[in-house]
Amino acid sequence: MKSTGLTGRFALRIVCPMEKLDRSRFAWTPSPTLPKKPASFAGVGYDDMVERARGLAARLAERAEACERLRRLPDDTERDLHEAGLFRFVQPARIGGAELDVGIFVDVCAALARTCPSTAWNVGNLASHHWMLGFFPPETQDELWDVSPDVLIATSLAFAGGRGRKVDGGWEVTGRWPLSSGVDNSDWNMLGFMVRERDDGPVVDQRFALAHRSQYEVIDTWHAMGLCGTGSKDVATKALFVPERRTLSAWTFNGKPHPGSAINPGPLFKLPMMALGPYVLSGVMLGCAQGAWDLVVGAARKRNATNTGVPINVNPTVQIKVAEASVRIDNAQVIMKRACEHAMAEARSGREPQHEDKVRYRRDGFFATRLCFEAVNILMGVAGSGGLYTTGAMQRLFRDAHACNAHVMFSPDIQGAIFGQHALAAPGPPPLL
């Protein structure tokens, strides 16, 4: 038997040839943290879902430091999120999900991130994968949701980390992927991989492979300065066979009809998901800025300067900085919500998403998050030395905002260039939108 370089049950799962012949469902057992009796959240309204997130704020604040030490989402927090339905706000209503408008990501994640950005980051990521699963073939959706509609699915968008080769009945996938947020809490993972015309040839497709946790190795690499509690570890697999039904081209998420359209016909599943990618997590940055505002401005109203004893709130320089932070936060929220509302209106109208709209969604996403990032930095300056203490929450919001800002979806160099290429009619390969 050919060695895979992996050991134990993991290696046996990969080299076993029977899986290539088995067309039946993959048998799997849900994690013990998943609800034993799944509830339905169909019919839960938008405002109600946001209030559920706000209702957890105090509990998340109490656990924020422990979440960072654990370097993953705590089990108690996961259970609270399941109970509130906060992983299932964009899951199809036919499964018992709320199937709410895409702007729910912004509002829910912002509400959670005011006190624990790591938890908000995991909610945005893991909730979005219920949305993604709705684009897969019906039998693949059933393979997971029939066992547990609460199943958590991690992912890694680092397509370059994986290579796929077409084989009889599916794909053979090998790779190592970084930044798989929430992987410790997840039973499944959507691993991005590239398909090349030949080994040294051009990329002809970028796909996702849906793999069970028994089929990949989790490598504990997540020792980070920010978003410490997201558990964004590496995962790896070698020569893993993935049936055709459990792979999907990333180009499928472009707003056109897809394998899941027949059973998920609602406007949420007509959106160009890849173009709207920034808004899955932009609310985390918004919540960081809003949380910083709550802490810093609230304290500045009654704090005296340590060197002069003069009240901070009468200092014109501080007043101007507070105004500059405020206008950035308010306008960032408007920009984020406007993009999501526009996308939903287009989907409801039945119009196919236009490329000019897609590139604008990406442009607005990075710009709005940059406004929030700048607001956090301004407010850290207002906080002064008081913001440095690890016993306080401001230093966490500051670190987490800097970690958020490193995400590819918020990069002006990448996302701004996508818009600029279109606006200037510049030649080049089409972006994955």
VOKEVEX-519049 format. One record per residue (C-alpha): residue in one letter; x, y, z. Coordinates in steps of 0.1 Angstrom, whole numbers, plus 2048, in hexadecimal, padded with zeros to 3 digits. Example, Ala and Ser with C-alpha at 12.3 -4.5 7.8 and 13.67 -1.06 7.14 Angstrom:
// residues 2
<residu A, X 87B, Y 7D3, Z 84E>
<residu S, X 889, Y 7F5, Z 847>
This chain:
// residues 433
<residu M, X 800, Y 800, Z 800>
<residu K, X 80E, Y 822, Z 7F6>
<residu S, X 817, Y 838, Z 813>
<residu T, X 805, Y 85A, Z 816>
<residu G, X 81C, Y 869, Z 830>
<residu L, X 7FF, Y 86A, Z 849>
<residu T, X 7F8, Y 852, Z 865>
<residu G, X 7DD, Y 83F, Z 877>
<residu R, X 7B8, Y 83F, Z 86E>
<residu F, X 7BD, Y 85E, Z 859>
<residu A, X 7D5, Y 84C, Z 841>
<residu L, X 7BF, Y 82E, Z 83E>
<residu R, X 7A1, Y 844, Z 834>
<residu I, X 7B5, Y 852, Z 818>
<residu V, X 7C5, Y 833, Z 808>
<residu C, X 7A6, Y 81D, Z 80B>
<residu P, X 79B, Y 816, Z 7E7>
<residu M, X 777, Y 80E, Z 7F1>
<residu E, X 76D, Y 832, Z 7F4>
<residu K, X 773, Y 837, Z 7CF>
<residu L, X 75A, Y 81C, Z 7C8>
<residu D, X 741, Y 825, Z 7E3>
<residu R, X 725, Y 83B, Z 7D5>
<residu S, X 711, Y 83B, Z 7F6>
<residu R, X 711, Y 857, Z 80F>
<residu F, X 72E, Y 85D, Z 825>
<residu A, X 726, Y 850, Z 848>
<residu W, X 730, Y 869, Z 863>
<residu T, X 727, Y 870, Z 887>
<residu P, X 721, Y 894, Z 892>
<residu S, X 737, Y 8A4, Z 8AC>
<residu P, X 72A, Y 8A3, Z 8D0>
<residu T, X 727, Y 8C9, Z 8D1>
<residu L, X 70C, Y 8C9, Z 8B6>
<residu P, X 6E8, Y 8CB, Z 8C3>
<residu K, X 6D9, Y 8A9, Z 8C9>
<residu K, X 6B6, Y 8B5, Z 8BF>
<residu P, X 6BA, Y 8CE, Z 8A2>
<residu A, X 6A3, Y 8EC, Z 8A2>
<residu S, X 694, Y 8FF, Z 885>
<residu F, X 69C, Y 923, Z 881>
<residu A, X 687, Y 927, Z 862>
<residu G, X 671, Y 946, Z 867>
<residu V, X 68A, Y 957, Z 87F>
<residu G, X 68B, Y 97B, Z 873>
<residu Y, X 6A9, Y 990, Z 86B>
<residu D, X 6A6, Y 9A7, Z 88A>
<residu D, X 69F, Y 98A, Z 8A1>
<residu M, X 6BF, Y 979, Z 895>
<residu V, X 6D4, Y 998, Z 89B>
<residu E, X 6C4, Y 99B, Z 8BE>
<residu R, X 6CF, Y 977, Z 8C5>
<residu A, X 6F2, Y 981, Z 8BD>
<residu R, X 6F0, Y 9A0, Z 8D4>
<residu G, X 6E3, Y 98B, Z 8EF>
<residu L, X 703, Y 977, Z 8F1>
<residu A, X 71A, Y 995, Z 8F4>
<residu A, X 71E, Y 994, Z 919>
<residu R, X 725, Y 96F, Z 91A>
<residu L, X 73F, Y 972, Z 8FD>
<residu A, X 750, Y 98F, Z 910>
<residu E, X 754, Y 979, Z 92E>
<residu R, X 763, Y 95D, Z 919>
<residu A, X 778, Y 972, Z 901>
<residu E, X 799, Y 96E, Z 914>
<residu A, X 794, Y 948, Z 918>
<residu C, X 78B, Y 946, Z 8F3>
<residu E, X 7AD, Y 955, Z 8EB>
<residu R, X 7BF, Y 93E, Z 902>
<residu L, X 7AD, Y 920, Z 8F3>
<residu R, X 7B5, Y 92C, Z 8D0>
<residu R, X 794, Y 91E, Z 8C3>
<residu L, X 76E, Y 923, Z 8C8>
<residu P, X 766, Y 916, Z 8EB>
<residu D, X 74C, Y 8FA, Z 8EC>
<residu D, X 735, Y 90D, Z 903>
<residu T, X 735, Y 92A, Z 8EA>
<residu E, X 72F, Y 912, Z 8CD>
<residu R, X 711, Y 904, Z 8E0>
<residu D, X 703, Y 927, Z 8E7>
<residu L, X 706, Y 930, Z 8C2>
<residu H, X 6F5, Y 910, Z 8B7>
<residu E, X 6D8, Y 917, Z 8CF>
<residu A, X 6D4, Y 93A, Z 8C2>
<residu G, X 6D5, Y 92E, Z 89D>
<residu L, X 6F2, Y 945, Z 896>
<residu F, X 704, Y 92B, Z 880>
<residu R, X 6E4, Y 926, Z 86B>
<residu F, X 6D9, Y 949, Z 861>
<residu V, X 6E0, Y 943, Z 83C>
<residu Q, X 6D8, Y 91E, Z 83B>
<residu P, X 6BB, Y 915, Z 824>
<residu A, X 699, Y 917, Z 835>
<residu R, X 690, Y 8F5, Z 828>
<residu I, X 6AB, Y 8E7, Z 83F>
<residu G, X 69F, Y 8FC, Z 85C>
<residu G, X 6B7, Y 919, Z 856>
<residu A, X 6AC, Y 93D, Z 858>
<residu E, X 6B7, Y 945, Z 834>
<residu L, X 6BA, Y 96A, Z 83B>
<residu D, X 6C7, Y 985, Z 824>
<residu V, X 6ED, Y 987, Z 820>
<residu G, X 6F0, Y 9A7, Z 835>
<residu I, X 6EA, Y 991, Z 854>
<residu F, X 70F, Y 989, Z 853>
<residu V, X 718, Y 9AD, Z 859>
<residu D, X 700, Y 9B3, Z 875>
<residu V, X 704, Y 992, Z 888>
<residu C, X 72A, Y 992, Z 886>
<residu A, X 72C, Y 9B7, Z 890>
<residu A, X 716, Y 9B0, Z 8AF>
<residu L, X 72C, Y 992, Z 8BA>
<residu A, X 74D, Y 9A3, Z 8B2>
<residu R, X 747, Y 9C1, Z 8C9>
<residu T, X 751, Y 9A9, Z 8E5>
<residu C, X 762, Y 98B, Z 8D4>
<residu P, X 76E, Y 98F, Z 8B1>
<residu S, X 77C, Y 96B, Z 8B0>
<residu T, X 759, Y 95D, Z 8B6>
<residu A, X 74A, Y 975, Z 89C>
<residu W, X 765, Y 969, Z 883>
<residu N, X 75B, Y 945, Z 888>
<residu V, X 736, Y 94C, Z 885>
<residu G, X 73A, Y 95F, Z 864>
<residu N, X 750, Y 943, Z 856>
<residu L, X 73D, Y 925, Z 862>
<residu A, X 71B, Y 934, Z 85A>
<residu S, X 726, Y 93C, Z 837>
<residu H, X 72E, Y 917, Z 830>
<residu H, X 709, Y 90E, Z 835>
<residu W, X 703, Y 928, Z 819>
<residu M, X 71E, Y 918, Z 804>
<residu L, X 711, Y 8F5, Z 809>
<residu G, X 6F0, Y 900, Z 7FB>
<residu F, X 701, Y 904, Z 7D9>
<residu F, X 70D, Y 8DF, Z 7D8>
<residu P, X 6F9, Y 8C3, Z 7C8>
<residu P, X 6DA, Y 8B9, Z 7DD>
<residu E, X 6E9, Y 897, Z 7E6>
<residu T, X 707, Y 8A8, Z 7F5>
<residu Q, X 6F2, Y 8BF, Z 80A>
<residu D, X 6DE, Y 8A1, Z 816>
<residu E, X 6FE, Y 88F, Z 81F>
<residu L, X 705, Y 8A9, Z 839>
<residu W, X 6E5, Y 8B9, Z 844>
<residu D, X 6D1, Y 898, Z 846>
<residu V, X 6EA, Y 88E, Z 862>
<residu S, X 6EA, Y 8B0, Z 873>
<residu P, X 6DD, Y 8D1, Z 866>
<residu D, X 6F4, Y 8E1, Z 880>
<residu V, X 714, Y 8D2, Z 871>
<residu L, X 731, Y 8EA, Z 871>
<residu I, X 747, Y 8EC, Z 852>
<residu A, X 769, Y 8FD, Z 851>
<residu T, X 77B, Y 908, Z 831>
<residu S, X 79B, Y 916, Z 823>
<residu L, X 79A, Y 92E, Z 805>
<residu A, X 7BF, Y 929, Z 7FF>
<residu F, X 7BA, Y 917, Z 7DE>
<residu A, X 7DF, Y 917, Z 7D7>
<residu G, X 7E4, Y 900, Z 7F5>
<residu G, X 7D3, Y 8E3, Z 7E3>
<residu R, X 7D6, Y 8D0, Z 7C3>
<residu G, X 7BB, Y 8BB, Z 7B3>
<residu R, X 7BC, Y 8A0, Z 799>
<residu K, X 79E, Y 893, Z 787>
<residu V, X 799, Y 86D, Z 78C>
<residu D, X 77D, Y 855, Z 786>
<residu G, X 75E, Y 860, Z 79A>
<residu G, X 76D, Y 87F, Z 7A9>
<residu W, X 78E, Y 890, Z 7B2>
<residu E, X 7AE, Y 888, Z 7C4>
<residu V, X 7B9, Y 8A5, Z 7DA>
<residu T, X 7DA, Y 8AB, Z 7EB>
<residu G, X 7E4, Y 8CA, Z 7FE>
<residu R, X 7EA, Y 8DE, Z 81E>
<residu W, X 7D4, Y 8FC, Z 825>
<residu P, X 7D9, Y 918, Z 83E>
<residu L, X 7BF, Y 92D, Z 851>
<residu S, X 7A3, Y 913, Z 854>
<residu S, X 78F, Y 927, Z 86E>
<residu G, X 779, Y 913, Z 885>
<residu V, X 788, Y 8F2, Z 87B>
<residu D, X 788, Y 8E3, Z 89E>
<residu N, X 763, Y 8E8, Z 8A1>
<residu S, X 75B, Y 8DB, Z 87E>
<residu D, X 752, Y 8B8, Z 872>
<residu W, X 758, Y 8C1, Z 84D>
<residu N, X 76E, Y 8D8, Z 839>
<residu M, X 76C, Y 8E8, Z 817>
<residu L, X 790, Y 8E8, Z 809>
<residu G, X 798, Y 8FE, Z 7EC>
<residu F, X 7AF, Y 8EF, Z 7D1>
<residu M, X 7BC, Y 8F8, Z 7AF>
<residu V, X 7B9, Y 8E3, Z 790>
<residu R, X 7D4, Y 8E7, Z 776>
<residu E, X 7D4, Y 8DD, Z 751>
<residu R, X 7F4, Y 8C9, Z 759>
<residu D, X 80C, Y 8C8, Z 777>
<residu D, X 81F, Y 8E7, Z 76B>
<residu G, X 802, Y 8F5, Z 757>
<residu P, X 7EA, Y 912, Z 75D>
<residu V, X 7CE, Y 911, Z 776>
<residu V, X 7AD, Y 907, Z 765>
<residu D, X 796, Y 905, Z 783>
<residu Q, X 794, Y 90D, Z 7A8>
<residu R, X 77E, Y 8F5, Z 7BB>
<residu F, X 772, Y 8EC, Z 7DE>
<residu A, X 775, Y 8C9, Z 7EC>
<residu L, X 75D, Y 8C0, Z 809>
<residu A, X 770, Y 8A8, Z 820>
<residu H, X 767, Y 899, Z 842>
<residu R, X 77E, Y 8A0, Z 85F>
<residu S, X 78A, Y 87B, Z 85F>
<residu Q, X 798, Y 882, Z 83C>
<residu Y, X 7B0, Y 89E, Z 845>
<residu E, X 7CA, Y 8A7, Z 85F>
<residu V, X 7C7, Y 8C6, Z 875>
<residu I, X 7E9, Y 8D6, Z 87B>
<residu D, X 7EB, Y 8ED, Z 899>
<residu T, X 7FB, Y 90C, Z 88A>
<residu W, X 7E3, Y 927, Z 898>
<residu H, X 7F9, Y 93B, Z 8AF>
<residu A, X 7EF, Y 95E, Z 8A5>
<residu M, X 7EF, Y 982, Z 8B4>
<residu G, X 7CB, Y 989, Z 8AA>
<residu L, X 7AB, Y 975, Z 8A5>
<residu C, X 7BC, Y 95C, Z 8BC>
<residu G, X 79C, Y 949, Z 8C3>
<residu T, X 793, Y 940, Z 8A0>
<residu G, X 7A7, Y 920, Z 89E>
<residu S, X 7B2, Y 928, Z 87B>
<residu K, X 7C9, Y 90A, Z 878>
<residu D, X 7D9, Y 8F9, Z 85A>
<residu V, X 7C9, Y 8D9, Z 84C>
<residu A, X 7D9, Y 8C0, Z 834>
<residu T, X 7D0, Y 8A1, Z 820>
<residu K, X 7E2, Y 88B, Z 807>
<residu A, X 7D3, Y 879, Z 7E9>
<residu L, X 7B0, Y 87C, Z 7F7>
<residu F, X 794, Y 86F, Z 7E0>
<residu V, X 777, Y 887, Z 7E0>
<residu P, X 757, Y 87C, Z 7CD>
<residu E, X 74B, Y 893, Z 7B2>
<residu R, X 72C, Y 89C, Z 7C6>
<residu R, X 742, Y 8AA, Z 7E2>
<residu T, X 756, Y 8C2, Z 7CC>
<residu L, X 74B, Y 8E2, Z 7BC>
<residu S, X 75C, Y 8FD, Z 7A6>
<residu A, X 760, Y 91E, Z 7B8>
<residu W, X 753, Y 92E, Z 798>
<residu T, X 731, Y 91E, Z 7A1>
<residu F, X 72C, Y 939, Z 7BC>
<residu N, X 729, Y 955, Z 7A2>
<residu G, X 703, Y 95B, Z 7A4>
<residu K, X 6F9, Y 945, Z 787>
<residu P, X 6E4, Y 925, Z 78A>
<residu H, X 6F7, Y 90A, Z 79C>
<residu P, X 6F2, Y 8E5, Z 7A7>
<residu G, X 6DE, Y 8F0, Z 7C6>
<residu S, X 6C7, Y 908, Z 7B4>
<residu A, X 6AA, Y 8F0, Z 7B0>
<residu I, X 6A6, Y 8EA, Z 7D6>
<residu N, X 6B3, Y 90C, Z 7E2>
<residu P, X 6A2, Y 925, Z 7CA>
<residu G, X 6A1, Y 943, Z 7E2>
<residu P, X 6B3, Y 964, Z 7DA>
<residu L, X 6CF, Y 95C, Z 7F4>
<residu F, X 6DA, Y 940, Z 7DD>
<residu K, X 6DA, Y 956, Z 7BE>
<residu L, X 6F4, Y 96D, Z 7CC>
<residu P, X 718, Y 96F, Z 7BF>
<residu M, X 727, Y 961, Z 7DF>
<residu M, X 74B, Y 964, Z 7D5>
<residu A, X 746, Y 989, Z 7CD>
<residu L, X 735, Y 98E, Z 7EF>
<residu G, X 750, Y 97C, Z 802>
<residu P, X 75C, Y 99B, Z 815>
<residu Y, X 73A, Y 99F, Z 826>
<residu V, X 73B, Y 97D, Z 837>
<residu L, X 756, Y 98B, Z 84E>
<residu S, X 756, Y 9B1, Z 84A>
<residu G, X 73D, Y 9B3, Z 867>
<residu V, X 759, Y 9A7, Z 87E>
<residu M, X 76E, Y 9C5, Z 876>
<residu L, X 74F, Y 9DB, Z 87A>
<residu G, X 749, Y 9CC, Z 89C>
<residu C, X 76D, Y 9D1, Z 8A6>
<residu A, X 769, Y 9F6, Z 89E>
<residu Q, X 747, Y 9F9, Z 8B0>
<residu G, X 755, Y 9E7, Z 8CE>
<residu A, X 773, Y 9FE, Z 8CF>
<residu W, X 75C, Y A1C, Z 8CD>
<residu D, X 747, Y A0F, Z 8EA>
<residu L, X 766, Y A0A, Z 900>
<residu V, X 77A, Y A28, Z 8F8>
<residu V, X 760, Y A43, Z 8F4>
<residu G, X 74E, Y A37, Z 912>
<residu A, X 76D, Y A39, Z 927>
<residu A, X 779, Y A5B, Z 918>
<residu R, X 759, Y A6C, Z 924>
<residu K, X 764, Y A68, Z 948>
<residu R, X 78A, Y A64, Z 946>
<residu N, X 7A5, Y A7E, Z 94E>
<residu A, X 7C6, Y A80, Z 93C>
<residu T, X 7E1, Y A70, Z 952>
<residu N, X 7FB, Y A8C, Z 94B>
<residu T, X 7E5, Y AAB, Z 94F>
<residu G, X 7C6, Y A9F, Z 962>
<residu V, X 7B0, Y AB1, Z 949>
<residu P, X 791, Y A9E, Z 93E>
<residu I, X 797, Y A8C, Z 91D>
<residu N, X 775, Y A95, Z 90F>
<residu V, X 77D, Y ABB, Z 90D>
<residu N, X 79C, Y AB5, Z 8F8>
<residu P, X 795, Y AC1, Z 8D4>
<residu T, X 7AE, Y AA8, Z 8C6>
<residu V, X 79C, Y A8B, Z 8D7>
<residu Q, X 77B, Y A99, Z 8CB>
<residu I, X 787, Y A9A, Z 8A7>
<residu K, X 794, Y A76, Z 8A9>
<residu V, X 773, Y A6A, Z 8B7>
<residu A, X 761, Y A7B, Z 89A>
<residu E, X 779, Y A6B, Z 881>
<residu A, X 774, Y A48, Z 890>
<residu S, X 74F, Y A4D, Z 891>
<residu V, X 74B, Y A57, Z 86D>
<residu R, X 760, Y A3A, Z 862>
<residu I, X 74B, Y A21, Z 875>
<residu D, X 72A, Y A2F, Z 86A>
<residu N, X 733, Y A30, Z 846>
<residu A, X 743, Y A0E, Z 846>
<residu Q, X 722, Y 9FF, Z 852>
<residu V, X 70F, Y A12, Z 837>
<residu I, X 726, Y A05, Z 81C>
<residu M, X 724, Y 9E1, Z 828>
<residu K, X 6FE, Y 9E1, Z 82B>
<residu R, X 6F9, Y 9F3, Z 809>
<residu A, X 70D, Y 9D9, Z 7F7>
<residu C, X 6FA, Y 9BC, Z 807>
<residu E, X 6D8, Y 9CD, Z 801>
<residu H, X 6E1, Y 9D4, Z 7DD>
<residu A, X 6EB, Y 9AF, Z 7D7>
<residu M, X 6CB, Y 9A2, Z 7E6>
<residu A, X 6B5, Y 9BA, Z 7D2>
<residu E, X 6C7, Y 9AF, Z 7B2>
<residu A, X 6C1, Y 98A, Z 7BB>
<residu R, X 69C, Y 990, Z 7C3>
<residu S, X 698, Y 9A2, Z 7A1>
<residu G, X 6A4, Y 983, Z 78F>
<residu R, X 6C0, Y 996, Z 77E>
<residu E, X 6E1, Y 983, Z 779>
<residu P, X 6FD, Y 994, Z 78D>
<residu Q, X 711, Y 9AC, Z 779>
<residu H, X 737, Y 9AD, Z 779>
<residu E, X 738, Y 9D2, Z 781>
<residu D, X 723, Y 9CB, Z 7A0>
<residu K, X 739, Y 9AF, Z 7AB>
<residu V, X 759, Y 9C3, Z 7A9>
<residu R, X 748, Y 9E0, Z 7BC>
<residu Y, X 73E, Y 9C8, Z 7D8>
<residu R, X 762, Y 9BE, Z 7DC>
<residu R, X 76D, Y 9E3, Z 7DA>
<residu D, X 754, Y 9EE, Z 7F4>
<residu G, X 75C, Y 9D0, Z 80B>
<residu F, X 781, Y 9D8, Z 80E>
<residu F, X 77B, Y 9FE, Z 811>
<residu A, X 761, Y 9FA, Z 82D>
<residu T, X 777, Y 9E3, Z 841>
<residu R, X 794, Y 9FB, Z 83D>
<residu L, X 77E, Y A17, Z 84C>
<residu C, X 778, Y A01, Z 86A>
<residu F, X 79D, Y 9F8, Z 86D>
<residu E, X 7A6, Y A1D, Z 86D>
<residu A, X 78B, Y A24, Z 887>
<residu V, X 799, Y A0A, Z 89F>
<residu N, X 7BC, Y A18, Z 89B>
<residu I, X 7AF, Y A3B, Z 8A2>
<residu L, X 79D, Y A2F, Z 8C1>
<residu M, X 7BB, Y A1D, Z 8CE>
<residu G, X 7CD, Y A3E, Z 8CD>
<residu V, X 7B1, Y A4E, Z 8E1>
<residu A, X 7B2, Y A31, Z 8FA>
<residu G, X 7D6, Y A3A, Z 901>
<residu S, X 7EA, Y A24, Z 919>
<residu G, X 7CA, Y A16, Z 927>
<residu G, X 7C4, Y A03, Z 907>
<residu L, X 7E4, Y 9EF, Z 90B>
<residu Y, X 7DA, Y 9DA, Z 92A>
<residu T, X 7D3, Y 9B5, Z 922>
<residu T, X 7B9, Y 9B6, Z 93D>
<residu G, X 7A4, Y 9CD, Z 927>
<residu A, X 791, Y 9C6, Z 908>
<residu M, X 79F, Y 9E2, Z 8F2>
<residu Q, X 7C0, Y 9D1, Z 8EC>
<residu R, X 7AD, Y 9B2, Z 8DF>
<residu L, X 797, Y 9C7, Z 8C7>
<residu F, X 7B6, Y 9D8, Z 8BB>
<residu R, X 7C9, Y 9B7, Z 8B5>
<residu D, X 7AB, Y 9A7, Z 8A5>
<residu A, X 7A5, Y 9C4, Z 88E>
<residu H, X 7C9, Y 9C1, Z 881>
<residu A, X 7C4, Y 99C, Z 87C>
<residu C, X 7A3, Y 9A1, Z 869>
<residu N, X 7B4, Y 9BA, Z 853>
<residu A, X 7CC, Y 99F, Z 847>
<residu H, X 7B0, Y 98C, Z 835>
<residu V, X 7B3, Y 98B, Z 80F>
<residu M, X 78F, Y 997, Z 80B>
<residu F, X 799, Y 9B8, Z 81C>
<residu S, X 7B9, Y 9BE, Z 809>
<residu P, X 7B8, Y 9DE, Z 7F5>
<residu D, X 7D5, Y 9D2, Z 7E0>
<residu I, X 7C0, Y 9B4, Z 7D4>
<residu Q, X 79C, Y 9BF, Z 7D6>
<residu G, X 7A3, Y 9E3, Z 7CB>
<residu A, X 7B7, Y 9D5, Z 7AD>
<residu I, X 799, Y 9C0, Z 7A3>
<residu F, X 783, Y 9DF, Z 7A1>
<residu G, X 79E, Y 9F3, Z 790>
<residu Q, X 7A4, Y 9D9, Z 776>
<residu H, X 77F, Y 9DA, Z 76D>
<residu A, X 77C, Y A00, Z 76E>
<residu L, X 79B, Y A05, Z 758>
<residu A, X 791, Y 9E9, Z 740>
<residu A, X 7B4, Y 9DA, Z 746>
<residu P, X 7BC, Y 9B8, Z 738>
<residu G, X 7C1, Y 99B, Z 74F>
<residu P, X 7B2, Y 97A, Z 75C>
<residu P, X 78E, Y 97D, Z 769>
<residu P, X 78C, Y 97E, Z 78F>
<residu L, X 77A, Y 963, Z 7A2>
<residu L, X 759, Y 974, Z 7A8>
